[in-house]
Amino acid sequence: MLFERFRRKPAGGTPTPPPAHEPEERRWSTVRDGPDSDGMVTLSGKGWAGDLWRERPVRVPWRVDVGEFLGRRPLPYLWPDDAEYRAYVDADEDPGRLLRAGWIDAFLHHPDDRVVIQCLQIFAGDNAVNLTSIADILGHASAPQVKQEAAKAVWRAGDAGVHWVFNVLLSRGLIPSDYDALSVHEAIGHLRRACPAERMRTLESELGGSDEED
């Protein structure tokens, strides 16, 4: 289960500031895949789709109003040709919730930053799969504007969701995250700047290294 990835508190606590490096905005790639003839783009699914079902490619619209798409009833299957996946979704006690979480994760991996930002702006909740992807946006090379929206999205989660994101970023788990020290330092900076005044105690607790399970 995904929840088992992040449980071990790192010995070092909050990472120390790394040495100065080139500006953040110069370190993210602007190379993007474009749409196919049907106006769709295929996401590889590598490294994230396995948390939803299996690590398989996912076809998503290139241009999409994320809010309108997620408001559709019923939502489409992510892998409509996979009968086993369809049966898995249909057997869930809340198929709509499962599909929504899956499409949110897909849009968080969209190659067009405008789609990712739309998704981040409407995200709210404590879904661990989605929050792990948001932590990845903060911890890996992304446009600064995207990271800013990701940080805001984290603070719309409850304390358990915020704790989850800090566990991922700070490698407080059985499987260490692969973020470099500079990226983690920048991610914490984005989270500090986005933190609402009423959540400052939560921020201080996380940066103090608390890793107690509720």
N, C-alpha and C positions, 0 to 999 in steps of 0.2 A: 504494500500500500504506500501511496505517496506520503502519508503522514509520518511514516517511519524514517524519512530521509533526514530530518533535522531534529536531533534530540541531544547531541553531545555539545556541551559548552566548550568553546575553545579556551585554551590556557591563557591566551593573551588578552582576552576581553576585547574592548573597542580597538580597532587598528590605529596605530600611530600615523600621523600625517606623513605621506610619502614625499620624496623630494620633488621639487618643481619639475614640471614636464610641459610638453607642448599643450596649448589650450585645448579644452575639451572639444570645442566645435571643429577642430582640425583632425580629430581622430576617428570620426565616424564616416562610414562609406556612403556615398550617394548613389552607388550602383543599384539599379532596380530591375527586376524582371517586368516585362510588359504584358498586356493582355493578349490572349489568343484571338482567333477569328470569331469566337463566340462571346467576346467581352469578359472572359474569365481568366484567372491566373491560378496556376497549380502550385500549392505550397508543398514542400517536400515532406513535412511531418516529422522529420528527423529531430530527435531530442525532446519532443513535446507531445506529439499525437499519441504516443503510447500511454500517456497518463489519462487519455480519454477512451481509447479502445486499443488500437494497434498502431505501430509506427508506419503509417501509410500516407501517401500523398492525399491532399485535400484540395478540391477545386472550389474557389470562392469568386464572387464577382469582383472585377477590377474596380469599378466605380459603384459605390453603394452608400445609401443613407443607413447607417448602422442602427439608429433608433427605429426607423421604419421597419427594417429587416427583422430586428429582434422582437418587434411587436406583432409579427405575423402569427396567425393561429390556423393550423398548426405550423410549427417551424419544420423546414425540410430536414431530412437526415443528412449528416455530414458525408456518409458513405452509402448512398442510396442503392448501390448495386450489391451490397454485402448483406445477404439474408440473415446471417448470424448476428451482425451488428444491429439490424433492424429489430430482431427478436429481443436482443439485450435491452434496447431502448424501450420497447413496448412493454417489457416485463417490469420496468422500474415503477415504483409507486408514484413517481411524478415525472413522466417522460418529457414534459415541457421544460421543467427545470434542468434536466440532464442535457437536453438539446441546446438550451440557452447558454449553459456553461460551456458547452463544446464550441458553439459559434463564437462566443466571446473570445475563447482562447485562439480560435482560428484568426479572427480579426486582429488580435494582439500580435499575430505573426505576419500580418499583411505587409507586402513590400512597399506600399504607399503610406508614408507617414501620416497623411491626412486621414486615412481610414483608422490607423492606430489611435490617433488623437481623438477622433470621434468616439471610439470604443472606450478609451480611458475616461472621457468626460461624462459618460453615462454609467460607468461601472459603479456599483455599490454592493457591498456584501462581504462575506468571509469565505468564499469558495477557495479552498487551498490550491486547486489546480490553477485558477485564474491569478491568484495572488503570487504564485511561484513565477508565472510568466511576467507579471508586473515587476517582480524583483529582478528577473532577467533583463528587462528593459533598463532598469536602473543600474544594474551591474555590468552590462555589456555595452558595446559601442552603439549608441543611439544619438539622434539629434538632441541637443540640449532642450529644445521645446518639447520633445516627446518625453524626456525625463522629467521635466517640470510637471507635465500632466500626470505622469505615473506617480510622482510623489503626492500630488493632490488626491489621486485615487486611493492611495494607501490610507490616508487619513479619513476617508469616508468609510473605512472598515471599522469594525469593533476592535476592542483591545486584543482579542485573540487573533484577529487577522493581522493587526500591526505586529504583534509578537511573531507571527509566522514569517512575515517579510523580513524582519530583523534577523531571525534565525537563519533564513536563507542567505541573506547578504553577508552575515558575519560567520558563516560556515558553522553554526551551532548545530551540527548534525552528524549522523553516522557517515554520510558521504560528503566530504568537503565540497563546497561550491568552487567553481573554477574562475572566479573573478580575481583580477589583479588588484593589488593594494591601492593603486591610484584610482581605479574605477569605484572601489568600495568607498574610499574617502570622498569622492565626488557624489556618490549616491547618498551618503549620510548628509552631505551638504544640502542636496536638494530636499531631503526629508526634513531637515532643520528649518529651511526657509519656508516650506509649505505647511509646517506644523501649526494648527490653530492654537490660540492661547490656552483654550480649555483642555488641550491634550499634552501640554508641556510636561506634566508629571509622568505621563506614559513614555514620552520621548526620553526623559531623564532616566527612567527605570530601565529602558532597553539599552541605552548607552552605558549604563552602570554595570551591564553584563548579566542582568537577571535572566535566568533561563528556567524558572520554576513553571511546571505545568499547572494549569488551573484544575 
